[in-house]
Amino acid sequence: MTLFVQFAAAIDGALSTLEQNGVLPVGLDRSNVTVEPPRDPSHGDLATNAAMVLAKPAGTNPRALAEALSTELAKVEGVSAVEVAGPGFLNLRLDPSMWIDELRAIATSGDDYGRSSIGAGKIVNVEYVSANPTGPMHMGHCRGAVVGDALASLLEFAGHKVIREYYVNDAGGQVDVLARSVHLRYREALGEAVGEVPEGLYPGDYLVPVGKKLAAEHGDAFVGTDESAWLALFRETAVAMMMDMIRSDLALLGIHHDVFSSEAAVQRDKKPEAAEAFLREKGLVYDGQLEPPKGEPDPDWEPVTLPLFKSTQFGDDQDRPIKKSDGSWTYFGADMAYHFQKSQMADMLIDIWGADHAGTVKRIKAAVAALTEGTKPFDVKLVQMVRLLRGGEPVKMSKRAGNFVTLADVVREVGKDVVRFTMLTRKADAQMDFDFAKVVEASKDNPVFYVQYAHARICSTLRKAEAEEGFAPSVEHIALLGAEEIALIRDAANFPRIVEAAAKAGEPHRIAFFLGDLAAAFHAYWNLGNDQPDKRFILAQSPELSAARLFLAANIGQVIRNGLRLMGVEAATQM
């Protein structure tokens, strides 16, 4: 049990005592009661809002309730003082021994320090990347891929069972264009001079191997033939080879999905029909006409009767067609069916989308609410694009790809860990610049370097202590640690709380922020030794204190590793 969990339980117990004594009515909702560090460390070690959030439903004064609660909390073992602040906040000061015990807990838990059970084993489907299978991954896909993968790891660490899913958009016009583009490369592989790739087809050289494969397998059987003879075969072959390429690109980032769901299979298996039937039975699909387009009248517009989903009943701006006038499914109709399919295998759904899909969030949320009858929480995380720079100047496009910078090229240049960490240094819906020069800069202004350097510094210190003095980390004398060391433990002890908060909010960037703060605290402590030799980790004249400080360093390193692991980043041992 971590320190914050321990004191959350203590506060809960104190509130129960107040209930028994008639100070509080029985059965108040305590879900909004928090235990966290005070914003100003000088105010104490822990703070709780219990009196503030419970006073109103209890029909009492917040400060009076805080005074009553402080009396009970003062009895808790390890509490040295309780102070009522402002209108009713409570600040607790702890005995240093409580933080020393937390340092022991970090060492005992090791790789599991910070692991939580708040997920209670509930199954969460996290769908991310889901790029069209029309070419290699590019940097437009990268941020969503990293955010989704880190979120999946975070949710697992917080006690959920996670399904990592990729939705393959292998139905519709874009894969027919892909097949036609491949047919051009197929003819080229057979010796035809195809010249410039026509407008509307995919121009990248990455389709050359697909054309060569089809030429080797089928010879000139599909030269000069009607499209109907080869379109399906070329489409299937191209999609399969593009997905192999995409999997390979994602593997460079350390990303592997559990499930690849096919849009074509969803339609082949009549899932849209099943979704429509379900909604019609609930009275949520009707045959109606869309309103004419707003603005100037369109002389070509004619009213058409279509099956419409009553998305306005679930907060959308207008009802949405699930089929086109030719009877084929709209993208929304197919997407709705796909979400219906995956909702049957999970307790919660999370989609990671590019910010350019913001306009479709309301309608798909409405569909999921209707199809699950409100029983399956569903969230969409929007991820802003990344602007690529080199020394402040925009990066030129890749000739091989045709019109974009490939993810593989970026990872090979700066490394997986730099890419992944950088993508998590800002909130997902905030704009981001990725400057090739800055992300590899050995500077405290570069969070990737600063965190990795902290861990490498710890590893170097442990190696040096062993090699030069024969010192090793030891728990035996950690009671010798003083105020500066206790402050560092306090920073590290926030990790379990941050994990739970980040998992609840679906915001893995909070782990990167925490690591940045912890690294800064460690470097600040380290720098004390530059001016005060007695503050160094290795003191030849004091092996016991050295062993205690090395134990502290080793476990700060443990917390950094645990955080980096959630981000999919390997901890550097030397730099």
C-alpha positions in Angstrom: 0.0 0.0 0.0 1.5 3.3 -1.1 1.5 6.3 1.2 -1.3 8.2 -0.6 -3.5 5.1 -0.5 -2.7 4.6 3.2 -3.7 8.1 4.1 -6.8 8.1 1.8 -7.9 5.1 3.9 -7.0 7.0 7.1 -9.1 10.0 6.1 -12.0 7.7 5.0 -11.8 6.0 8.5 -11.8 9.4 10.2 -14.9 10.4 8.2 -16.6 7.2 9.3 -15.8 8.0 12.9 -17.5 11.4 12.4 -20.5 9.7 11.0 -20.7 7.4 14.0 -20.4 10.4 16.3 -23.2 12.2 14.5 -21.0 15.0 13.1 -21.7 13.8 9.6 -24.9 12.2 8.2 -24.5 8.6 7.1 -24.1 7.7 3.5 -22.5 10.9 2.0 -20.8 10.4 -1.4 -17.1 10.6 -0.7 -15.9 10.0 -4.3 -14.7 13.6 -4.7 -12.5 13.5 -1.6 -8.9 13.8 -2.6 -5.5 13.3 -1.0 -2.6 15.1 -2.7 0.5 17.1 -2.0 -0.3 20.8 -1.2 0.6 23.2 -3.9 3.1 24.9 -1.6 5.4 22.3 0.0 5.8 24.6 3.0 2.2 23.9 3.9 2.9 20.3 4.7 3.2 16.8 3.2 -0.4 16.0 2.3 -3.6 18.0 1.8 -7.3 16.9 1.6 -10.4 18.7 0.4 -12.7 16.4 2.5 -14.3 19.2 4.6 -14.8 21.4 1.5 -16.6 18.8 -0.6 -18.7 17.3 2.2 -19.8 20.3 4.2 -22.6 21.4 1.8 -24.3 18.0 1.5 -23.8 17.6 5.3 -25.5 21.0 5.9 -22.5 22.3 8.0 -19.8 24.9 7.8 -16.6 23.7 6.0 -14.2 25.1 8.5 -16.1 23.6 11.4 -16.1 20.3 9.7 -12.4 20.6 9.0 -11.7 21.3 12.7 -13.7 18.2 13.7 -11.8 16.1 11.1 -8.5 17.5 12.1 -9.0 16.2 15.6 -9.5 12.6 14.3 -6.6 12.8 11.8 -4.2 14.0 14.6 -4.7 10.5 16.1 -3.4 8.7 13.0 0.0 7.1 13.3 2.7 9.0 11.4 0.9 12.4 11.5 2.9 15.0 13.4 0.5 18.0 12.8 -2.8 18.8 11.2 -3.6 22.4 10.1 -6.8 23.9 8.9 -6.2 26.3 6.1 -8.5 28.9 4.5 -12.2 28.1 4.4 -11.6 24.4 5.3 -8.7 22.7 3.6 -6.6 20.4 5.7 -2.9 20.1 5.6 -1.1 17.2 7.2 2.6 17.1 8.3 4.1 13.6 8.5 6.9 12.1 10.5 10.0 11.7 8.3 9.7 8.0 9.1 6.6 7.8 6.8 8.7 8.9 3.8 11.5 6.5 4.8 8.9 3.7 4.8 7.7 4.8 1.3 11.3 4.5 0.1 11.3 0.9 1.4 8.0 0.4 -0.4 9.5 1.5 -3.7 12.3 -1.0 -3.3 10.0 -3.8 -2.3 7.6 -3.2 -5.2 10.3 -2.6 -7.8 8.9 -2.8 -11.3 5.3 -2.8 -9.8 5.7 0.4 -7.9 2.8 2.6 -9.0 0.7 -0.3 -10.3 -3.0 0.2 -9.4 -6.1 -1.9 -9.3 -8.6 1.0 -10.1 -9.3 -0.7 -13.4 -10.8 -3.7 -11.6 -10.0 -5.9 -14.6 -12.5 -4.1 -16.8 -11.8 -4.6 -20.5 -10.9 -1.5 -22.5 -10.7 -1.5 -26.3 -8.2 1.2 -27.4 -8.3 1.8 -31.1 -5.4 3.8 -32.5 -3.4 4.5 -35.7 -6.0 2.9 -38.1 -4.3 4.6 -41.0 -5.6 3.9 -44.5 -3.7 0.9 -45.9 -2.5 2.9 -48.9 1.1 3.4 -48.0 3.8 3.5 -45.3 3.3 5.2 -42.0 4.1 8.9 -42.1 4.7 11.4 -39.3 1.0 12.4 -39.4 0.2 9.0 -37.9 3.1 9.0 -35.4 1.7 11.0 -32.6 -1.6 9.2 -32.4 0.2 5.9 -32.5 2.4 6.8 -29.5 -0.4 8.4 -27.5 -2.6 5.3 -28.1 0.1 2.8 -27.3 1.2 4.7 -24.1 -2.4 5.0 -23.0 -3.0 1.3 -23.5 0.1 0.6 -21.3 -1.0 3.1 -18.7 -4.5 1.5 -18.5 -3.0 -2.0 -18.1 -0.7 -0.7 -15.3 -3.8 0.8 -13.6 -5.6 -2.6 -13.6 -7.5 -2.8 -16.8 -7.4 -5.5 -19.4 -6.6 -3.8 -22.7 -7.4 -4.7 -26.3 -5.1 -2.8 -28.7 -7.0 -2.6 -32.0 -6.3 -1.3 -35.5 -9.2 -0.7 -37.8 -8.2 -1.4 -41.4 -10.1 0.8 -43.8 -10.0 -1.7 -46.7 -13.4 -0.8 -48.2 -14.3 2.2 -50.2 -12.8 4.4 -52.9 -9.3 4.8 -51.5 -8.5 1.1 -51.8 -9.8 1.1 -55.4 -7.5 4.0 -56.1 -4.7 2.0 -54.5 -5.4 -1.0 -56.8 -5.3 1.3 -59.9 -2.1 2.8 -58.7 -0.6 -0.7 -58.3 -1.8 -1.7 -61.8 0.3 1.1 -63.2 3.3 -0.3 -61.3 2.4 -3.8 -62.5 2.6 -2.6 -66.1 5.8 -0.8 -65.4 7.3 -4.0 -64.0 6.5 -5.7 -67.3 8.5 -3.1 -69.2 6.0 -0.5 -70.1 7.1 3.1 -69.8 4.3 4.6 -67.6 5.8 8.1 -67.3 4.5 10.5 -64.7 2.0 9.0 -62.3 -1.4 10.5 -63.3 -3.2 12.9 -61.0 -5.5 11.0 -58.6 -3.2 8.0 -58.2 -0.7 7.3 -55.4 2.7 8.4 -56.7 5.1 6.8 -54.1 7.8 4.4 -55.1 6.7 2.1 -52.2 4.1 0.6 -54.7 6.9 -0.6 -57.0 7.4 -3.9 -55.1 3.7 -4.6 -55.2 3.6 -4.2 -59.0 6.7 -6.5 -59.3 5.1 -9.2 -57.2 1.9 -9.2 -59.3 4.0 -9.2 -62.5 6.0 -12.2 -61.3 2.9 -14.1 -60.3 0.6 -13.3 -63.2 2.8 -12.2 -66.1 0.9 -10.0 -68.6 -2.5 -11.6 -67.9 -4.0 -8.3 -66.7 -2.5 -6.0 -69.4 -5.1 -4.4 -71.6 -8.0 -6.2 -69.7 -11.0 -4.6 -68.2 -10.7 -3.3 -64.7 -13.3 -5.7 -63.5 -10.9 -8.6 -64.2 -8.1 -7.5 -61.9 -9.4 -4.8 -59.5 -10.4 -7.1 -56.6 -7.1 -9.1 -56.8 -4.9 -6.1 -57.0 -6.8 -4.5 -54.2 -6.4 -7.5 -51.9 -2.7 -7.9 -52.7 -1.9 -4.2 -52.3 -3.8 -4.0 -49.0 -2.0 -7.0 -47.6 1.4 -5.7 -48.6 0.7 -2.2 -47.3 -0.4 -3.7 -43.9 2.8 -5.7 -43.7 4.7 -2.4 -44.3 2.6 -0.6 -41.7 3.2 -3.4 -39.1 6.9 -3.1 -39.8 6.8 0.7 -39.4 4.9 0.4 -36.2 7.4 -2.2 -34.9 10.1 0.4 -35.2 8.2 2.3 -32.6 7.7 -0.7 -30.4 4.0 -0.8 -31.3 2.1 -4.1 -31.7 -1.7 -4.4 -31.9 -3.7 -7.3 -30.6 -6.5 -7.1 -33.2 -6.7 -5.9 -36.8 -10.3 -5.5 -37.8 -11.3 -5.2 -41.4 -13.9 -2.7 -42.7 -14.5 -5.0 -45.6 -15.1 -7.9 -43.3 -17.5 -5.8 -41.2 -19.6 -5.2 -44.3 -19.2 -8.7 -45.6 -20.4 -10.1 -42.3 -23.5 -7.9 -42.5 -22.7 -6.0 -39.3 -24.2 -2.7 -40.6 -27.4 -4.5 -41.3 -27.4 -5.9 -37.7 -26.8 -2.4 -36.3 -29.6 -0.9 -38.4 -32.0 -3.7 -37.3 -31.1 -3.1 -33.7 -31.7 0.6 -33.9 -34.9 0.3 -35.9 -36.3 -2.0 -33.2 -35.5 0.8 -30.7 -37.1 3.4 -32.9 -33.8 5.1 -33.5 -33.6 4.7 -37.3 -36.3 6.1 -39.6 -36.7 6.8 -43.3 -36.6 10.5 -43.9 -35.1 13.3 -45.9 -32.1 15.5 -45.1 -32.5 19.3 -45.0 -31.2 21.1 -48.1 -27.6 22.4 -47.8 -27.3 25.7 -46.1 -26.3 28.8 -48.0 -26.9 29.5 -51.7 -29.6 27.1 -53.2 -28.1 24.2 -55.1 -30.0 23.7 -58.4 -28.9 20.1 -58.6 -30.1 19.2 -55.0 -33.1 16.9 -54.8 -34.7 15.5 -51.7 -33.9 11.8 -51.2 -35.4 9.4 -48.7 -32.7 7.7 -46.7 -32.5 5.7 -43.5 -31.5 8.3 -40.8 -30.2 7.6 -37.3 -31.8 9.8 -34.6 -28.4 11.1 -33.4 -30.1 14.4 -32.2 -31.5 12.4 -29.3 -27.9 11.9 -28.1 -26.6 15.4 -28.4 -25.7 15.6 -32.2 -26.6 18.6 -34.3 -28.7 16.7 -36.8 -29.8 13.2 -37.7 -27.4 11.2 -39.8 -27.8 9.0 -42.9 -26.5 5.5 -42.6 -26.9 4.7 -46.3 -26.3 6.6 -49.5 -28.9 7.0 -52.2 -27.4 4.1 -54.2 -28.0 1.7 -51.2 -24.3 1.5 -50.1 -23.4 2.3 -46.6 -22.1 5.7 -45.6 -18.8 5.9 -43.9 -20.7 6.7 -40.7 -23.0 3.7 -41.2 -20.0 1.3 -41.6 -18.1 3.0 -38.7 -21.2 2.7 -36.5 -21.4 -1.0 -37.2 -17.7 -1.5 -36.4 -18.2 0.2 -33.0 -21.2 -2.0 -32.4 -19.0 -5.0 -33.0 -16.2 -4.0 -30.7 -18.6 -2.8 -27.9 -19.7 -6.5 -27.6 -16.2 -7.5 -26.5 -15.2 -4.7 -24.1 -16.5 -2.7 -21.2 -15.2 0.6 -22.4 -14.1 2.0 -25.7 -11.4 4.6 -26.5 -10.6 5.9 -30.0 -7.5 7.9 -30.8 -8.3 10.2 -33.8 -6.5 12.9 -35.7 -7.9 16.4 -34.9 -9.2 16.6 -38.5 -11.9 14.1 -37.5 -13.3 16.4 -34.8 -16.5 17.0 -36.7 -17.5 13.3 -36.5 -17.1 12.9 -32.8 -20.7 13.8 -31.8 -22.3 11.5 -34.3 -20.2 8.4 -33.4 -20.6 9.1 -29.7 -24.3 9.3 -30.3 -24.2 6.0 -32.2 -22.3 4.2 -29.4 -24.6 5.5 -26.8 -27.6 4.2 -28.7 -26.1 0.8 -29.7 -24.9 0.1 -26.1 -28.0 1.7 -24.5 -25.6 3.9 -22.5 -23.9 0.9 -20.8 -20.4 1.2 -22.4 -18.4 4.4 -21.7 -16.8 5.7 -24.9 -14.3 8.4 -25.4 -12.5 9.9 -28.4 -9.1 11.5 -27.9 -8.2 14.0 -30.6 -4.5 14.3 -31.5 -3.1 17.4 -33.2 -0.8 17.1 -36.1 3.0 17.5 -35.7 5.0 20.1 -37.6 8.4 18.8 -38.6 11.3 21.2 -38.5 15.0 21.0 -38.9 16.8 23.9 -37.1 13.6 25.8 -37.2 12.9 25.3 -40.9 10.1 23.1 -42.3 11.3 19.6 -43.4 11.1 18.7 -47.1 8.9 15.8 -48.2 10.2 12.4 -48.9 10.8 11.5 -52.5 10.3 7.8 -51.9 7.0 8.4 -50.2 5.8 10.9 -52.8 4.3 13.6 -50.6 5.1 13.0 -46.9 7.9 12.2 -44.4 7.9 8.6 -43.4 7.8 7.5 -39.8 10.5 4.9 -40.5 12.9 7.6 -41.8 12.4 9.7 -38.6 12.8 6.8 -36.2 16.0 5.7 -38.0 17.4 9.2 -37.7 16.7 10.0 -34.1 15.7 6.7 -32.5 12.5 5.2 -31.2 12.9 6.5 -27.6 13.4 10.1 -28.7 10.3 9.9 -31.0 8.1 8.3 -28.4 9.1 10.5 -25.5 8.8 13.7 -27.6 5.3 12.8 -28.7 4.2 12.7 -25.1 5.8 16.0 -23.9 2.6 17.9 -24.7 -1.1 17.2 -24.2 -2.4 15.3 -27.2 -4.8 18.1 -28.4 -2.1 20.8 -28.2 -0.1 21.8 -31.3 3.5 20.3 -31.4 6.7 21.1 -33.2 9.2 18.2 -33.7 12.6 19.8 -34.5 15.2 17.2 -35.5 17.9 19.3 -33.9 16.2 20.1 -30.6 15.0 16.6 -29.8 18.5 15.2 -29.7 20.1 18.2 -28.0 22.0 17.5 -24.9 20.4 20.2 -22.9 18.2 20.6 -19.8 15.7 22.3 -22.2 15.2 19.0 -23.9 13.0 16.8 -21.6 14.0 13.6 -23.4 17.7 14.2 -22.6 17.0 15.6 -19.1 15.1 12.5 -17.9 17.4 10.0 -19.6 20.4 11.8 -18.2 19.0 11.6 -14.7 18.7 7.8 -15.0 22.1 7.5 -16.6 23.6 9.6 -13.9 22.2 7.3 -11.3 23.6 4.2 -13.0 27.0 5.9 -13.4 27.0 6.8 -9.7 26.2 3.2 -8.6 28.9 1.8 -10.9 31.4 4.3 -9.6 30.6 3.7 -5.9 31.1 -0.1 -6.4 34.3 0.2 -8.5 36.0 2.9 -6.5 34.9 2.5 -2.9 33.2 -0.9 -2.8 30.0 0.8 -1.7 26.5 -0.6 -2.6 23.0 0.6 -1.9 21.7 -0.6 1.4 18.3 -0.2 3.2 20.0 -0.8 6.6 20.9 2.8 7.2 18.2 4.8 5.4 17.1 6.4 8.6 20.3 8.6 8.2 18.7 10.4 5.3 18.0 14.1 5.9 15.6 16.8 4.8 16.9 17.1 1.3 16.7 13.4 0.7 13.2 13.3 2.2 12.1 16.0 -0.3 13.3 13.8 -3.2 11.4 10.8 -1.8 8.3 13.0 -1.6 8.6 13.8 -5.3 9.1 10.1 -6.3 6.2 9.0 -4.1 3.8 11.0 -6.3 4.2 8.4 -9.0 1.3 6.1 -8.0 -1.0 9.0 -7.6 0.0 10.4 -11.1 -0.6 6.9 -12.6 -4.1 6.8 -11.3 -4.9 10.4 -12.3 -3.5 9.9 -15.8 -5.4 6.6 -16.3 -8.7 8.2 -15.2 -8.2 11.2 -17.5 -6.8 9.1 -20.4 -3.7 11.4 -20.5 -0.4 9.6 -20.8 1.5 12.9 -21.2 1.1 13.3 -17.4 3.7 10.6 -17.0 6.2 12.6 -19.1 5.5 15.7 -17.0 6.0 13.8 -13.8 9.3 12.4 -15.0 10.5 15.8 -16.0 9.7 17.1 -12.5 11.4 14.2 -10.8 14.5 14.4 -13.0 14.7 18.1 -12.2 14.5 17.4 -8.5 17.2 14.7 -8.8 19.5 17.0 -10.7 19.0 19.8 -8.2 19.9 17.4 -5.4 22.9 16.2 -7.3 24.1 19.7 -7.8 24.1 20.4 -4.0 27.2 18.2 -3.9 29.0 20.6 -6.2 29.0 23.3 -3.5 28.7 21.1 -0.4 30.9 18.0 -0.6 29.1 16.5 2.4 25.9 16.3 0.2 27.5 13.9 -2.3 26.3 10.4 -2.8 29.7 8.9 -2.3 31.5 9.8 0.9 34.6 7.8 1.4 34.6 8.7 5.1 31.0 7.8 5.7 30.1 4.3 4.2 26.8 4.0 6.0 25.4 7.4 4.8 26.8 6.6 1.3 24.9 3.3 1.3 21.7 5.0 2.3 22.1 7.7 -0.3 22.9 5.1 -3.0 19.8 3.2 -1.9 17.8 6.5 -2.5 19.4 7.0 -5.9 18.8 3.4 -7.0 15.1 3.7 -6.1 14.7 7.1 -7.8 16.1 5.3 -10.8 13.5 2.6 -10.3 10.6 5.1 -10.4 12.1 6.7 -13.5 12.3 3.3 -15.2 8.7 2.5 -14.3 7.5 5.8 -15.8 9.6 5.4 -19.0 8.3 1.8 -19.4 4.7 3.2 -19.5 5.8 5.5 -22.3 7.5 2.7 -24.2 10.9 4.2 -23.7 14.0 2.4 -22.5 15.9 3.9 -19.7 19.5 5.0 -20.7 22.3 3.5 -18.5 25.0 5.8 -19.9 25.2 8.8 -22.1 
